[in-house]
Amino acid sequence: MSDIDVEVLENGLRVTRPGTSYALTFQRNAQWRMLEASELLTAPSISGQEASFAAEAWKAAYNEAKALGWL
């Protein structure tokens, strides 16, 4: 991934783009073996740049979750 940082939390992953306010937290749902980003579900609307970040963040979180054996 380009300029994306992934931080492992107790029960999720925090994905940020350094130098911006872009950040998403993906919560681990062990029962369904999936990640959930509640910020995306509650956002009234997002810009094109935010949508692009969300797609990159999802890919980074998914790859990290796979590496951790969560998925």
C-alpha positions as CSV (number, residue, x, y, z in Angstrom):
1,M,0.0,0.0,0.0
2,S,1.2,3.5,-0.6
3,D,1.3,5.8,2.4
4,I,-0.9,3.8,4.8
5,D,-0.2,2.8,8.4
6,V,-1.9,-0.1,10.1
7,E,-1.9,-0.4,13.9
8,V,-3.0,-3.6,15.5
9,L,-5.4,-3.0,18.4
10,E,-6.7,-5.5,20.9
11,N,-9.8,-6.4,18.8
12,G,-9.3,-4.5,15.6
13,L,-7.1,-2.6,13.3
14,R,-6.6,1.2,13.0
15,V,-5.6,2.4,9.5
16,T,-4.4,5.9,8.9
17,R,-2.8,8.0,6.2
18,P,0.1,10.0,7.9
19,G,-0.1,13.8,7.3
20,T,-3.9,13.7,7.0
21,S,-6.9,13.3,9.2
22,Y,-7.9,10.1,7.4
23,A,-8.4,7.2,9.7
24,L,-10.6,4.1,9.9
25,T,-10.9,1.5,12.6
26,F,-11.8,-2.0,11.5
27,Q,-13.3,-4.1,14.4
28,R,-12.7,-7.8,14.3
29,N,-15.8,-9.9,14.4
30,A,-14.5,-13.4,15.3
31,Q,-17.9,-15.1,15.1
32,W,-18.3,-14.2,11.4
33,R,-14.5,-14.0,10.6
34,M,-14.8,-10.5,9.2
35,L,-13.9,-6.9,9.7
36,E,-16.4,-4.1,10.3
37,A,-15.8,-0.4,9.8
38,S,-18.6,1.4,11.7
39,E,-17.3,4.8,10.7
40,L,-18.3,4.1,7.1
41,L,-21.7,2.9,8.0
42,T,-22.5,6.1,9.9
43,A,-20.9,8.6,7.6
44,P,-23.6,10.8,5.9
45,S,-21.5,11.2,2.8
46,I,-17.8,11.0,1.9
47,S,-15.7,12.8,-0.7
48,G,-13.9,11.0,-3.6
49,Q,-10.6,11.2,-1.8
50,E,-12.1,9.7,1.4
51,A,-13.7,6.9,-0.7
52,S,-10.3,6.2,-2.3
53,F,-8.7,6.1,1.2
54,A,-11.4,3.8,2.5
55,A,-10.7,1.4,-0.4
56,E,-7.0,1.4,0.3
57,A,-7.6,1.1,4.1
58,W,-9.8,-1.9,3.6
59,K,-7.1,-3.7,1.5
60,A,-4.5,-2.9,4.1
61,A,-6.7,-4.0,7.0
62,Y,-7.7,-7.2,5.1
63,N,-4.1,-8.1,4.4
64,E,-3.0,-7.5,8.0
65,A,-6.0,-9.5,9.3
66,K,-5.1,-12.4,7.1
67,A,-1.4,-12.2,8.2
68,L,-2.6,-12.3,11.9
69,G,-4.8,-15.3,11.2
70,W,-8.0,-13.4,12.0
71,L,-9.6,-14.2,8.6
